[in-house]
């Protein structure tokens, strides 16, 4: 980012701290697309993604005075949005989560290790396939693979066991490979 752009962002943040609605709108518009992309990784529909984004930006505005200008503003906002997505997941957990303690054995057993299937598709195709995962699988997959959380952290965030986190990740990877192989077969035969 150019130095001038950073000064503009710093000014927007300082105005947000003072409650300036115009600055809040500018901050929202600046990060809308990227943060909406983060939200879509955790839910399957536009309405839920928009709800997470809105709730997340309310938290950003409420906590903007805690931003200390050290590190990336985008990273700081992203962390709030991810945590808001996790809160959304927790709130709806009873609807779609199956706690599968013994399933973590899958990670070390016969899970296919050939990841060459991923190299055959672009990011958009892979992200679409991730959207087809169940909410539990998708959430653990995103937190581990994309956000870099360890299973212990995921378990604490989602209020599940570490074994369930490992199991859901292994199953998510298996399902993702299956979806991509089906896509590959449609391309070859279509």
Number of C-alpha atoms within 10 A of each C-alpha: 5 6 8 9 10 12 11 11 17 14 13 19 23 17 16 22 18 12 14 13 12 12 19 20 12 15 18 17 10 13 15 15 11 11 24 17 12 22 25 21 23 29 24 18 12 12 11 16 22 16 15 27 25 17 16 23 23 14 15 23 19 13 12 21 13 10 16 10 11 7 9 11 18 13 10 16 20 20 17 21 24 22 15 21 26 21 15 18 21 16 11 12 16 9 10 11 16 13 15 15 16 11 17 19 14 16 18 10 9 8 13 11 9 8 10 9 13 15 9 13 13 9 11 9 14 17 13 15 17 25 19 15 21 17 22 22 25 24 24 28 27 19 22 18 11 11 14 12 16 15 20 14 15 23 18 12 16 19 12 19 17 19 20 22 32 28 24 28 27 24 21 23 22 16 18 23 21 14 18 20 15 12 15 15 11 10 9 8 6 7
